[in-house]
């Protein structure tokens, strides 16, 4: 396999710098202009003051009072993200989005079309820079794990190829926190066992790791050796459902931002329902918290529909019942299922007229989006960005 991991550098801030070049080189923080909320992104100049994603904005202001604080726009960042993914998909059909600013690309078998993998990676990086004015770091390896480690290693604006067969030699001197999936708590637990480097971890037998950590231990055993067999999966739609989910740039506990993101995802999924002439009766909410606990909640509607207002109302109701305000959210998603080609039930003449009015409205919206792009017209609730 020939896998790339593309990770945009300080994505939200970089988009703001493209729109306002005077921000370049300055400490810039996206995520709120008030004293509430958390930092969504910080420029590299701001990071020198100790500012990082998920930090309370109030603390960031204390660390760097002269920084430029911006509320940001989720719709704007989504537009640039779509342009980045458009570039990536022009090189390979196997593009697996991980978030707005991060993706895996499988270039296996694309050598005749695009040339050697290093040159192709460089072309991608240059095209993103030339067309959008944004910097990307690219890791190249034989699997997704190593590609992700490589992109993080060469940030910012770098490119690193880990040659197949050299994985263990590359990993050995790295601190264990460089391994995806080992967070601060996990690193502390391993440090207590005297495990500080990946080489230390690789010396432990599989049986011992499984005895102490269970399935996570088996995963650590493989990761310490650079072993990862998960393929790059392009976005596909289950014919029995239509869904959208996103991993947030920074974990958030802001209900307004989360509801806005959910509204946007539901609006996009409802648009796809209509384009496929389908109607959904079941709405499912998906939340993954910062501790990786994932919960799903579903509601069955009285009758199938493809109307934004009905589907968003159901999704929002599920969110408000489910959201644990004590734990930040890492991922949010919505799924429409129990699909049918038959529309909503009509009770009487008044329902019929009301349904026809909504049909006319959504047909008009869909026509505008077809001509000018999906984000040309959105509900107000889908474009709020609070303290993400």
N, C-alpha and C positions, 0 to 999 in steps of 0.2 A: 504493500500500500504506500501511496505518496499523499500524505495528509498535511494540509496547512491549517494553522490556527491564526485567524486574523483578529487582532484586538486593537480597537481604535484607542488612541492616546487621549486621555482626559476629554472624552467625546463631547459632553455637554459644553464644557468650557471652549473647546476647539471650535464648535459651531458658532458660539457667541463671538469668538475672535474673527471668524470669517466675515460675520456681519458687521463687526466693529473692530477693524484692525488696530485701533488705538489701545485695545486691551492687551495686545501681545506683550509678553514680558512682565506684566503686572500680576500681583496676587489677586486672582479672581475666584470667587466662590459662588456656585450655583446651588440653590436650594431654599432660598428665603431672604427677604430683606428686613423682616421683623426679627425679634429676638426669639421666635419660636421655630419649631421644626428642626430638621437635621440637614447636614450638608449632603447634597446629591453628587457633587463633583467639585474638585479643586484643581486649579492650575498647578503646574510644577513649581512655580514661584511661590504659591500659597503653601504648598506642602513643605517647603523649607522651614516654615514656622510651626510645623507639627499638625497642620490641618489635614484631615482625611475624611473620606466618605463615612456617612453615618454618625459623624460627630455633631452634637448639638450646635446650632448656629450661634447661640449665645456664647458658647465657649470659643468658637472660631473667631468671633469678634474680639474676645479678650486676647487671644493669641496674636491677632493681626488686625488691629482697629482700622488701619488704612487700606485694607483689602477692598476690592470692589465686590459688593454682594448683589447678586441678580436672582430674581424669582425664577426665571426660565420659562420655557414653553414646551410641554410634552409634545404638542402637535408639531412644532418646528423640528424637534429632535427626531421625531418619527419620520418626517419627510426626508431628512438627510440620511437616516438609517435605511429607508427604502431605496435611496439612490446608491448607497454602498452595496446593498444586497443585489441590486440590479447589475452592478459591475461584476460581483462575484459569480452570479449565475451565468454571465456571458462566457465564463471560463470553464464551468462544470455544472451539470445538472444536479450534482450531489453537494448541496449546500445545506448545512444544518445550523440554523440560528440558535444561539444560546441566550442572547439578549439583544437589545437595540444596537449594541456596539461590538458584538462578539459572535464569531461563527467559525465552524469547521468547514473546510472545502476538501473534497477528495479528488485529486488530480490523477489517480491511477488510470493508466491507459490513454492519457491526454497528451503524451509526449509528442506524437506525430503532428498533432494539431497546433500545440502551443510552444513546443520546444522543451529543452531541459527544465527540470523543476525549479532550479535556482533562478533561471532567467524568467520563468513564468511568474514566480513569486515577486520578483522585482518589477515586472510589468504591472502586476496587480497593484502593488504599493504605489508605483508612479502614477497609474491611472487614477487612483483615489485622490492622490495629491493634486494632480493637474486638473481634474474635473471638479473636485469639491473643495480643494484647499485644506484637506485634513490629513493628518499623519496617522499611519497605522504601523503597528509592530506585528511581524509575522514569524511564527515558529513553524519549522518544517521537520517532519519526522515520519517514521513508519506507522505510527498510531496516534490516536487523539490525545492520550495522556502525555506523551513526550512532546507533541506539537504544542500543547498548552503550556507545559513547563518551559519550553524554548521561547515562546513569545513573551512570557513574564520575565524571563532572564534577560532578554535583549531590549526591554523597554527603557526609555521611549524611542520611538522612531527607528527601531532596529530590525534586523532580520538574522535568524540563526537556524542553521540546518544541523540537526543531529543525525549523523550518518548511521544507517542501519548497521547494527552490530556493536555500536559504541555506546549504547544506552547505559549500561551499568557503570562503565568507566566515567561517563559524564555525570551520572547521578551521585556516585560515591561521596565526593567531598561536600555536597550540598547540605545545608541544614534541613532537618525534616519538615520544617514549615513550608519548604518549597514544593512539597508534594500536595497536589490538590486533594482536598478532603481532610487534611490535618489542620485543624484550626488551633487557636490559642489553647483551648482546654485540652485537646488531644495532644498537642505538643508538650504541655506541662506534664501530662500523665506519662508520656514516653520519656521525658527528661528525667523523671523520678526513677526510671529504670536504668538510667545511664545512657539512654539512646539520644544522641544529639545530632548525628549526621545520618544520611541515608545509608552509608556504609555500615554504621552501627546496627541499623534496622535490618539490613540485608543479611547480617550474621545470625539473626535469630531464626530458629527452625519453624516451619509451618505449624507443627503440632503445638508448640508453646504459644505462638501468637493466637491460634484458634482457641486454645484453652483459656487464655486471659481475656481476649477481646471478641471471641466468637466470629461472626461473619466479617466484622470490620478487620479482625486480625488476618483473615485470609486475604482480604483486599489489600492490606498493607504489605503482605508478603509479595504479592504480584507487583504492586506499584514500586516497591524498592528495587525490583529487577527490570522495571520499564516494560512490564507485560500489560497489555490492554487489548482486548479483542473486540470491543464494541465498534461496529461500523459507523460510518458517517451516514446519517439518515436524512434524506430530503424531506421537506414538509409534505405530508400527504393528508388527505381527508378520508376519514372513515366514512364509507357510504351510508352508514347508519347514524352518523352524527356530524355536526359541524361545530368546531371549537376553535378558540383562540386563547392563548395564555402568554404571559410575558414574565421573565425574571427581571426584577427591578434593578436599576443601576445601583441603588443603595436601598437596603432594607428600610421599610417605612412603617410608621405607626399613625400617620396622618390620615384620618378617615375621609377627608375631602379629596385628597389626592388619590387614595385607593378607590373611592367610588368613581372618580373621574376616569381612572384607568379602566375600571370595570365597564363603565358606560361606553368608552371607546371600543373596547373589545367586543361588547355585545352589539354595538352598532355595526361594526365591521362584519360580524358573523351573521347578523340579520340581513345585511345587504347581500351576502353570499347565498343565504336561503332564497331570497327573491330572484337572484340571477339563475338559480337552479330550479326555480318554480317549485320550491318545497315549503312546507309548513311544519313547525315544531310544536310539540305538546309538552315536552319536558325540558326544564331549565335546570342546569347543574352549575353550582359555584365550586371553584377549587381555590383553596388557600394553602400556601406552604409558608410556615413561619420560619424565623431566623434559626430556630433550633432544628429545622428540617422536618418538623411534624407537619404532616399534610392532612387536611380535612376536606371533605366534599359534602355538599348538601344539595338536595334536589327538590324541585316543586313541579307537580303535574298540573298543567293549566286545564281549564274547563273545556277548551277546544283548541285545535292547532292554529297557529298564527305565524306570520312573518313580519309583524308590525314592531318597529323599534320600541315604541312607547310601552307596549305590553310586555315585551321580553325584558327590556331594561328595568322596568318596574319590578318584575319578578326577581331578577338577578340582584337588584339593590336590596330588596326585602330579605333575601337569603343572606346577603353580606351583613346587614345590620343585626341579624339574629346570630350570626356565626362569629363575627370578628371579635377576637380576644384583644382588647385594647392594652393588655399588659405585655404582649409580645409582638415584636416587629414582624412585618410581612416581607417575605423574600420573593414569592411568586404569587400571581393572581391570574385566574382564568375563568372562562365561562364555556359551557358546552350546551348545544341545543340538540336534542335527540327525540326519539319517537316521531320520526319524520314521516310525512305523508304528502301526497300530491293534492290532497283535498283541503280547501281553505277552511276558515273559521265557520262555525255554525251560525246560521241566521235565525233569530227567534221571531222577528216580525218585520214589518215594513220599515220601522224606525231604525232597527239594527242594520237592515240592508242599506239604507241611505247613508248611515254613519260609516259602514264598512267601505262603501264606494268612495266616500270623501277621503278616508285614510289611504285607500288604494291609489287614488289620484295624486295625493301628496307624495307618497313614496315613489310612484312612477316618475314624478318630476324630479325628485331628489336623485334617483338612480340615473336619470338622463344627464343631469348636471355632472355627477361624478364620472360618468362614462366619458364625458367630453373634457372635463378639467381635472380629473383625479379625485380619488376618494376623499381626501382631506380638504377639498374645496368647499365642502359644506358639512358641518358637524353640529350636533346639539351642543348648547352652551356647557352642559354638564360634562361633556367629553373633552373639554379643552381647559380645565382648571388644573393648575399645578400649585400645590401648596408646599409644605415642608417635606418634600420627598427625601 
